[in-house]
């Protein structure tokens, strides 16, 4: 016999999901006004809907199989598929909470009111589109379409819901949404990198989730440790994620204090630090001024004289990036392009990718190849087309700077030689310049 209470709860969940997807303008005021709690939102909504992508992941990978071009369908063994599904599910629960913390911390910056329960509401119910759209992903070939559809509608829901839940002025909702999107993207990338390295930390997930929900961080020179309060092993991907969450939490307190001070300069600085923490850079980062990065453009490259040179520094939403570009040509058929970028506030994301993210790629076609790999401590990207005798070679320096050479050449080795003529040691020496730790 069906449990009446369970049936009522199920009906409420379905009704809420339908309402937030089909009539969000009338549903957001209802959501904002109803009494709730973090535990209630999780048990009554998030724990159930967030399981949809995990279940679809398991069915697709272990029961249906993933199509591999020219090779047929590949199915992961049941044990590995279940492990991957459970890990992705637990990390989704963590991600929702982390993004909610960021939404709460940013509220005063956009004229809103700090309220953790309301922040969790707006994040959780905005994710509804992504979770429900995952059902479409069970059809081979439609996973990407489902993800994009869910993402796009989720952003619309978030922009619509922030004024009701966080009490921000409607005219500031778009800016609030953009900053939240940045945070959500970073959280999503980090968690997907963690999923990719699942083997190293599976046994610590329950303790990791508990620590993220009620942060009690044990630290040492190496980062988070498996101390009396539990936690991920030092040096693991989970420890990096846990440390990142602590930096975000600390930065949010600075934003709160700056808001209360009424000092516009302090508020701007605190928001910059908050974004720096969210982007994994450890604090606010000012990228190199143009007169500091432009001198790294050599006067010649592989014997070709420099014909143009330019440098610029751009900033938005508290983030900065600096770029120096140059063209080298003999005036005939030989030319190369050089681009040096200081990723500034994004250096934390670059570090995640080149450090513990394990980003690697190797693909070939009839006309060339493209690959991403680690060379020592550096992340390298190279691409070559045999038909046009052209390509590009890029390397990440000190988890902050990128050096890229592109154009026509005899072979990829010529591009590598050109990149090697850049003073990368000089760039590496500047890796901490402009970094303002939280």
N, C-alpha and C positions, 0 to 999 in steps of 0.2 A: 504494500500500500504506500502510495506517495506521501511524503512528509509535507503537510500543508504549509509549514513555515518555509521549507525549502522552495516550494512552488511559488510562494509569494515573493521570496527573495529573487528567484529566477525571473519572474515576471517584471519585477521592478528594474532589474538590471537590463533586460531587453528593452523595456520602455524607455529607460534613460538613454541607452545607446541610440535607439531610433530617434529620440527627440533631439539629442545633441547633433546628430548627423543631418536630420531633415528640417528641423525648426530651431536652429541654434539661437536666433535672435530672441525668441520667447523663452528658451530653456535656460540661457545663462542667468537671467535675473532669478529664476527659481533655484538654480544651483547655488548662487551666491548667498541667497537668503536662508537656505535650509541649514539647521544645526548639524554638525558633523565632527569627525575627529580623524586624525591621521590613520589610526587603526581601522576605523570604520570605512574610510575610503579604500584602503588596501583590501580588507577582507571582503567588502561588498562589491568591489568593482575591479580594482587593478589586478588582484591576484587571479581573477577569472579571465578577464579579457587579454591580459598580457600573456596568458598561456597559449593563445591562438597561434601566434607566430612560432612559438617553440614546438607546438604539436605539428604544425605544417612543415617545419624544418625536419622533424623526425620522419614524418611520412614521406616527404620528398627524397630525403637522403638515404633512408634505410629500407623503405617499403616499395616506393615507386622507382627510385633511382634517378640520378642526375645524368642528362644526356651529354655525352662527350663527342664533339665533332669527329666523324670518320671512324670512331672506335665503338660506338654504341652507347648503352646505358651503364653507368657505374653505380652500384649500391654499396653504401657503407654498412659494415656489420652492425647488428642490433645494439651491441654494447656501446660501441663508439657513437652511434647515432643518438642513443639515449643520453649519454654523457654530454654530448654537444648540445642537445635540446635543454637539458637541465641547467647547464652552465649559462646558456643564452637567456633562459628564463630568469634565473636569479640575478644576472647582471642587468637585465631590463628593469627589475624591481629596484635595484640600486640606482640605475640611471635616472629613473623617474624622480626619486627622492633628491638626488644631487641637483638636478635641474630646478626642482622646486625650491631648494635652498637658495639658489642663485636668483630666481624670480623674487623671492622674499627680500633678499638683500638689496636688490636693485629698485625696489618699490619707491622709496623716498626720492631717488634720483629722478624719477619720472612723475613726481607728484602723487604717488600712491601711498597706501598704508601697508606697513609690514604686518603680515599675518601668515604664519606657516601653513595653517589649514587651508586658507583660501588659495595660497600659492600651489599647494598640492592639488587642490581642485582644478585649477586652470590648466596645470600641466597634465594631470591624469586624463581629464575629459578631452583635452586637445589631442592626446595620443590615440583616442578612440578610432579616428579615421585610419591611422596606420595599422592598428591591431586588426580592425575588421577587414581592411583591404588585403591583409595577408592571406585571407581565404582564397582570393583569386590566384595567389601564387602557387597553389597546388597544381594548376594547369601548366604543363611544361611550356616555357617560353614567355609566360606572362608575369613572372616574378618581378622583373624590373618595372613593368608598367604598373603593377600593383603598388610597388614601393613608391614610385613617383606620384601616383594618384593620392595615396595616403599622406605623403609628405605635404603636397600642395594644399590639400583640404585641411590638414592639421594646422598649417600656418594660418589659414583663414580663420579657423576656430579660435586659435590663440589670440589673434589680433582683435577678434570680436569679443572675447571673454575677459581680457585684462581690465577694461574699465569697470566691469561689474564685480569682479572678484577682488582685484587689488586697488580699486577705487582711484585709478589714475584718470586724468582728463582724457577724453576721447582723442583729442588732437595729439597727445603724446603716446598713444597706444602703438603707433607704427614704429617709433624709435625703440620703445620698450620691447616690441616683438623682435626687431632686428637683433638687439643685443641678446635676447633670449635664444634666438636661432643660432647665433654664434656659439653660445654656451652649449646648446643641445647638440650641435654638430661636433664640437670637440668631445663631449661626453660620448656621443655615438661612435666616433672614430676610436677613441681610447678603448671603449668596451668591446668593439669589434676586434681590435688588436689583441685584447685579452682573450677573447673567444678563440682567436687563431692560435694562441699559445696555451690551450686548455690543459695540456698534459702536465704542466709544472705546478699547478696549484689547486687541483680539484678538491682535495681533502679539506682545504681551508675556507671553502665558500661560506658555510654557515656562520663561522666566526667572523668572516669578513663582512657579511651582510649585517650582522649584529653591531659590529664596530661602526659601520657607516651610518646606521640608524641612530645609534647612541654613541657618538664619537668619544673614545677614550684611547688616545694614541700613545703607544710606548715608542720612544725614539732612541736612536743611538747615532753614532757617526755615520752608520750605513743606512739610516732611514728607519722605517717601521720594522719592529721585531716581533717575534712570537713571545712576548713577555707575559706577565701574569694576566693581562686583560685579553690575551689572544691577538690574532692578527695574521697577516700573510708573511711568508718567509722573507727575510731581508734580501733585497736584490731581485725579487720576483716581480712579475707584471702587476700582480695584485697589490704589492707593497707600494709600487709607483702610483697606482690609482688611489690608494688610501692616503698617501702623502699629498697627492694632488687635492683630494677632497678637504684635507685639513687646511691647506693654503687658501682654498676658496672660502672656507668657513672663517678663517682669521681675517681675510680681506673684507668679508662682509661686515665684520664688526667695525673695521676702520671706516667703511662707508657710512655706517650708522652713526658713529661718533662725529664724523665730518658733517653729516647732515644736521645734527643737533647744534654744532658750533656756529652754523650760519655763515661760515667763511667760504665764499665761492671758490677760491683757489684751493682750499683744503678739500672741498667736495670734488673738484675736477681731478685732483691728484689721487684721491681715494678711489674714484671710479676707474681711473687708469690702472691703478694697482689691482682693482677687482678684475678687470678684463685680463690683465697680465696673468693673474692667478688662474682664471678660467681657461686661458689659452695655454696653461702649463709652463709659463716662462718664469714663475716664481715671484713675479711682481711687475711693476710698470717698466717698460723698456722703450727708451728713445733710440731709434735707429740712427746710424751715422749721418752727420750733416753732409751735404753735397760736396763740400770742400775736403771732406775726410775720405770719401769713398772714390771720388773721381781720380785721384792720383794712382789708384791701383790699375788703371787702364794703361798698359804699356804703349810706348810709342810705335813699336813694330810687333807684329805677330806672325810667326813663321816666315819672316823676311818681307812681309807685306807692310807698307807704311800705313799709319792711322790716317784716315781721311775725314772722319767725323767723330765727335765725342760729346756726350751729354750726361748729366746726372740730375736726379730729382728725388725729393723726399715728400711722400704723401702720407696724410694722416686722416683717419676717420674713426669715430666712436672710440677714441682713446688709443687707437692702434697706429703704429707708424711702420712704413717700409721705405727703404732707400734703394735706388737702382742707378747704376752707372752703365751706359751702353756705348759701344764704339763700333765703327765699321773700318775694316782694313782691306785695301784694294790696290792692285797694280795698274788700275785704269783700263784693264783689258778684260780677261775672262776669269780672273782669280780674285775672289773676295771672301772674307770671313766676318762673322758678326760675333762680338763678345758682349756678354751681359753678366754683370756682377750685382747680386742682390743681397741686401742686409734684411733678413726676414723680421727683425725687430721683435715686436710683441708676439709674433708667430713662432719664435725660435723654440718655444716649448713643444709645439706640435711637431716641428721638424725633428727635435730630439726624440720624441716618442717614436716617430717613424724610423729614424736611423739607428736608434738605440735598442730598445727592447721590443719594438714592434715586429721585427723579423720580416720587413717588407722585401720581397724578392719577386722577380718576374723574368721570364725568358720565353720569347716567342719568335718564330721564324716564318717567313713567307718565301715564295719563289724569287722575290726581288731583293730581299734583305732580312734584317732582324731588328729586334728591340729587346733590351734587357735592363733590369734594375738589380743591383747586387751590392754586397758589402765588400770593400777593399780596405782591410785594416779597420780603422774606426770611421771610415768615410762611406757614405752612401753614394753610389755612382749610377748614373743613367746614361746609356748610350744607344744610339739608333743609327742605322746605316741603310741606304738604298743603293743597290748596285747599278740600277739602270741610270739614275741621275748622277751617280758618283758624289752623293752628298749625304749629310747626316748631322748629328749633333752629339756632343759629349758634355755632360754636366756632372759636377761633383759637389757634395755638401761639405763645407768646411766648419769644423768646431760646432756642429749642430746649430749653426746660425746663418752662415753665409753660403750662397750658391754661386758657382762659377760655371757659365755655360758658353761653349763655343759651337757655332753652327755655320754651315755653308758647304760649298763644293771643295773637295780635296781629293788627293790621290787615294787615301784610305782612312779608316777610322784612327789609325795610329797618328796621322798628321794632326787630327783634331785634338787627340790626347796630348801631343807635344805642344800644341798651341796653348792648351789650358795649363800645362805645366809651367809655361813662361810667366804666368801671373804669380805675384808674390802672395801665395796662399799662407805662408808662415806669418807674414805681416798681418793678414786678415785674422788668422787664428789668435794672434796676440791681442786683438781687439774684442774678443768674444764677450768680455764682461763690461765693455764700455757702454754707458747709458743704462745699465741695469740697476734699477732701484728695488732692492729686496723689500718684501713686505715686513 
